[in-house]
């Protein structure tokens, strides 16, 4: 019985230190994207999001935080959170893309359960670019 507990214990510990990333890519027919600004997120996040989209050929139009999802044909929202654990790091990020009020894509990075995992100390700009590349795998209008 003790051997079984010692065999399962490392698996349980590692499961508790999981970092999760899940992306559902958007269709390739997009050319323009409106982004609703989120004043609760550090300005560097939206700057990197915008420049990453533009680097992939998308026209990006920024909307006020009070904008509705149907103010543009395709609209994106975002959220992010930074956490302190020996250093400040981005522990959560999400980008959701909507067309006609229906979600057509999403990217979520979540290291909030990665307490003992040193992989949580990522460069936020690099992670945002990676999420954009996975969420928008084809260049604009491809």
Secondary structure by P-SEA (a helix, b strand, c coil): caaaaaaaaaaaaaaabbbbbbbbcccccccbbbbbbcccccaaaaaaaaaaaaaaccbbbbbccccccccccbbbbbcccccccccccccbbbbbbbcccccccbbbbbcccccccccccccaaaaaaaaaaaaccccccc
